[in-house]
Amino acid sequence: MLSVIAVLVGLGMIVFFHELGHFWVSKAVGLPVERFSIGFPPFIFRKKAGETEYCIGSIPLGGYVKVDLGVGTEEVSPISWWKRAMVVLAGPFMNLILAAVLMFTVLGVVGTEIPVIDAVVGSIHMDGLETGDVILEVSGTQVENYTDIVTIMELQSSGLFLVQRGGETISVPFNLSPDSIPGFIPLIQTVVESSVGMPAYEAGIRSGDRILSVNSVSVIDFSELQQEVSEFEGQFLELIYTREGAVDTAWVEPMDYNGRWIVGVTALSETTTLKLPLGMAFTVSIQAALDGAGTFFTSLIQMAAKPAELIEMSGGPVFVAETLGQQAAFGLSRFLETIAYFSLAIMGFNLLPLPILDGGQFLFILYEGIRGKPASPKVIQIAQQIGIMLLLLLFVAVIFKDIKRVVTRVR
């Protein structure tokens, strides 16, 4: 039930704000809006108010605003080309605004969960320290977690660690360069969180599982787990893990992501809620939304030369539904962060230069503005047919991947 509600709320919010952008700007520039629809036919709700019919469709895979943008006709629209271009771009822009608003809500109102990392030395450390050492003090100042250590050492990169090792307390001197503080990577347990659609999840690893070994190599530190995965050779990794006291094995096929092997797990640790001052939350949320959009487009461009990898990293309706449901179970902040991520993805997808998407419509209108008259209906018709074919191929590939993933998934 939670998954159903999460999907309806998450996708409904993304689609509503996207179409609301088109709707508002259409009205502002004087373009009549014939229909505003959330979801596709058959309709379960229809109401006419003024010139616009407002609808809710029974197929919740998107929505649309029916408005004449003057694309596909030889007649010049009475509305300036740049105003119609604003109508087209308003939908994706609202997705960007929605992402920023949701991030602001998380950072400044609800609070975001950040990991609390213990002051324990991991498997990678400077001389004088040992794995499992507990840092009690840094140059006479008591510390409670890894963040405390880094904060102190940013001001003084030389001094003494007071360390508890076994049953004794010892002092360990340090003299580090600014880029090497605090001299160790903290010990993070190999209790993991796995994400829907990633190799580990599909192989049976679930959030809360503790990884014991990778290809028969014992791992007690998350950095060791990462190292073993990065050095992967072959087809499958053997992960031995425990869940509720029972030991089991998962055979995971890592994926190549930007030249490195990943299995799609992160460390699951104790967290604390961080809430930023509203002014800072406002600034950070805007920057985060812009950075997220930039990262999305950069990744898309990088993967454009690798269609197979692009398909592998994509997700269809099942993936979106499962992800929203999974993240909703982790709490409101995680759910809102996930909606923000998908809102940016929808923004980026709609700006692709395909004729039936916002990006393609924008190019046609821009061409009209430069040329002084619309592109011929025949050219637009051919372009739209090609665009529909490409989208159908992508849709079929993504749906096939969704089905294959669910059918072959290890429960």
Summary of the structure (lengths in Angstrom):
residues: 411
radius of gyration: 26.1
end to end distance: 19.6
largest distance: 86.6
contacts: 1278
relative contact order: 0.14
helix: 46%
strand: 26%
